[in-house]
Structures are given as C-alpha cells and as structure tokens.
Amino acid sequence: MFKKILIANRGEIALRLIRACRELGIRTVAVHSTADATALHVRFADEAVCIGPPPSRESYLNIPAILSAAEITRADAIHPGYGFLSENADFAEVCENCKIRFIGPRPAMLRLMGNKVRAREAAKEAGIPLLPGSAGVLKGPAEAQAEADRIGYPVILKAAAGGGGRGMKIVRGRDAVTAAFATASAEAASAFGNGDMYVERYVERPRHVEIQIVADEHGKVIHLGERECSVQRRHQKLIEESPSPAVSPQLRQRMGEVSVRAMERIGYNNLGTIEYLLDERGEFYFMEMNTRIQVEHPVTEAVTGVDLVREQILLASGEPLSRKQEDVQLRGAAIEARVNAEDPVTFAPWPGKITGYSVPGGYGVRVDSAAYENYTVLPFYDSLLAKVIVHAEDRPLAIARLQRALGEYVIEGIRTNIPFHRTALADDAFTSGHYDTRLVERLLASEVGTRRLRQAIEETP
Ligand code: MV4
C-alpha cells in the first residue's frame, strides 16, 4: 500500500481524498496556489507545498511544479481528483516514468477515451450500442454531407477532441451540413488544437444516464448501477440521482452487463463512468467515457455503501476487487444538489467572502464542502461551493429530505443557486421523474418556473 499520496487538487474533492487517505493510514501532501494558502485542504493534509500563483495554468495544471512537490516530499502516488490533470494522459505517463503511481486508469486508457472517435470505435468493438454515425474522422464537408444523408436528419457534428458538450453542432437539414462542418471544425481546431469531427444521429429529448464501473488490475470488473444526470444547464450538471427514475431493474441489468463486458474486453482498470444517452423508447447509446472519480460519486456511495475513493486507492495499489457483482445491492434513493457560488437566475459566478455560514445535517444528509465562515470564494476556480447529498428509503422522501437540508443551509455574503435547486426539486417534471436534459431550459423559459424561482429567492435568508 502507498505510504504517502500527493493530492493534486483543491476544494471539496481534495478534502474527500484526504479523508479517504486518513482512514487508510496513508499520509497526504496538499499542493496549493498562493491564493489557497489558508484553504482547508492545506490544513487537513499532513504536509503542504505551494506550487504557484492563483491561475490554474500556473498552479493546479503546472505539471513540473506538482512533480517536484511529489519528489521533494517523497510521495509514492498522486491522486488527481476530477478536472485539472485528472484525464491528462501525458501527466499520468510522466508520473509513471518518475515511479510515482497515478491513481486512475493506465495512460493508454486516458488517451483512448480522450479521443471521442477512438472511444466510440472501441465501445462499438466491445459490444456497446452506438447511434448510427460515421465510421471514423470525417475527411471534409462533402463526406459530412454524404454521411448525414445516409444517417438521416437531424444529426449532430461532434469534435473528436471535444467532450462534455464542447464542439458540437446540431444539423437539421442537408443544406446546413457544409457550413456547420466548417464552423464546428474551425472552432474545434482553435479550442482543442484538433479540428477532427464525426457525425451521428441526433436524439431529441435524451436523458443522461451513466454507469459506474469499478475494475481491478487483474481483469475483474463490476458496476455499481447508474446515476441520472439529466438536470444540467449548458452541460454543467446541477442535480444527480441514483437510481434513475427512468431505469427499470431489467434495463439496469442490461446496461450494467453490456458496460462490464465492454470494460473486460478493453482491459479497463480503476474507476470509470460510461455515459449513455437514453431515448424516449428506453434504448441506450454510448456517449463518452469518463476516466476519473466524478463530482457526483456520492450518490452511488449512498445507495451501494461502497466508498469509491477508498476503493480507487486500493485498486491502484493492486488490491483485487473486494466485491462480486451479486454482492452489490442498491438500497433506497440518493440525490445530490451542487451548490454553486453564482446568481440563481443568471448563473453568473459570484465569488466573495462568506460572512455567515451554517451547514445542514441530520439523518440521511451529507455535505461535502471546503467552505467555512469567513472563507472567500475565489474567482480563479470553478464555482462549486458544496455538494448536499441525501439518502432515504425512497425517492419522495429523498426529495423532501433534500428540500429540508437546503432550507437549513445558511450562506451569507454571496449568492448561491440554492433557490434554483428548491424550485427544480418542486417542479412536477422532477417530482414525477418524467424529465429529460431540457428540464432546466424549460423551467427558466416558463412563467411559473421564473415566478417560483423569484419567490424562492425571496424566501432564502
Ligand atoms: C448527443 C445528444 C443527442 N444526440 N448526441 C452533450 C454532452 C456530450 N457528452 C454529448 N451531448 C449530447 N450528445 C446525440 N447523438 C445530446 C447531447 C446533449 C446532452 C447530453 C447529455 C446531457 C445534456 C445534454 C444537453 C444537450 C445536448
């Protein structure tokens, strides 16, 4: 087992990782920017190293500085968390070359899943259902049009180097293909340094349902059910739940079996998440694969009782899977609300000092956060302030419990999206479970939705 892990991250996930290390008896090294000198992850870790100025590029993304910190402190592994360097194959490779274990999948897996065209091909070969689409990278606008004609409209153009919703264009008719291809490819080239594109049939009202994979270094793979992540705005998830109200036990078993079989064939290792589009007919299609611990992992922990970060560290050290598939049972319902420091109406980031602070608690409530009274939310990093996760016997009680917990949360001095959450959780589409990826858009476009949101803002202390 590792003796000392460097935590290459900040905020709530850095605390989450440090807590798991503490319980495993592993020493920790925090790294931090100058702006984060007083952050909780710095205080909670056994040691801390300053790695640069506030901008991420010069600190949390600064590979030489992080590796130097690992070498100086003699860390034998690095946990990258999510975001930052977590899916950077070059970083993972440099770690391994320096004899520092990267806690995550092998660099080749990060590379494979980082290229959406190659990931799609690998998924197909491994038996995962795909939407009809182009075989590889499109050679130009003419091929894009020919392929779109063959597939049938609407189609969606996606960037091979994109992901998470960046570099996509929906095309509804033949005459729009060539122009859309030119724009999307140019945007991708400038954003990712790679203009490669592919095309597939567009699903109009999909749900985002993802399967949690756990794989050891010895070829054994299990899944921990699904997470429903359809409550998103501009590809930022806001509410996640497990189980999904749209997934029956039979569908769960099919999605789980297909996913596990595919990961066995690919030779995947460590934690992973396969994202699927679920259409109105209940058919599921590969979207992309995430090779990191995810923000929303606690809902899976709640319903399965598996400590995913502990498991991830044990797997990286070579431990075999501690459970068989038949030992995994889903119990009750869990929901997570991402509390962001942002305006609840415009979603504009709202950094600043928290002048008054009181955290919810009680039965079935978990709050993962690095915030505290007098903490200043910094403008340099993402606006995630806290995750409020509830677990209950069933979904209606989980919704009531999350409303209760959010009602207890006092955050003064800055704006947060808590009023938005309270409105979304009360929305008929959400409470009935009959919602898709357009829920937020619909809510903000409707008269009732905006009225209720204004009211929720009034009622927030
Ligand atoms: C799609 C799609 C419909 N059809 N692909 C968005 C994020 C990226 N992972 C892929 N995305 C989508 N791909 C096809 N063929 C709709 C989306 C999409 C979406 C997916 C999941 C959650 C929210 C979304 C919001 C808009 C579009």
Residues whose N, C-alpha, C, O or C-beta is under 5 A from the ligand:
A	BS01	MV4	L131 I156 G164 G165 E200 R201 Y202 V203 H208 Q232 M287 T437
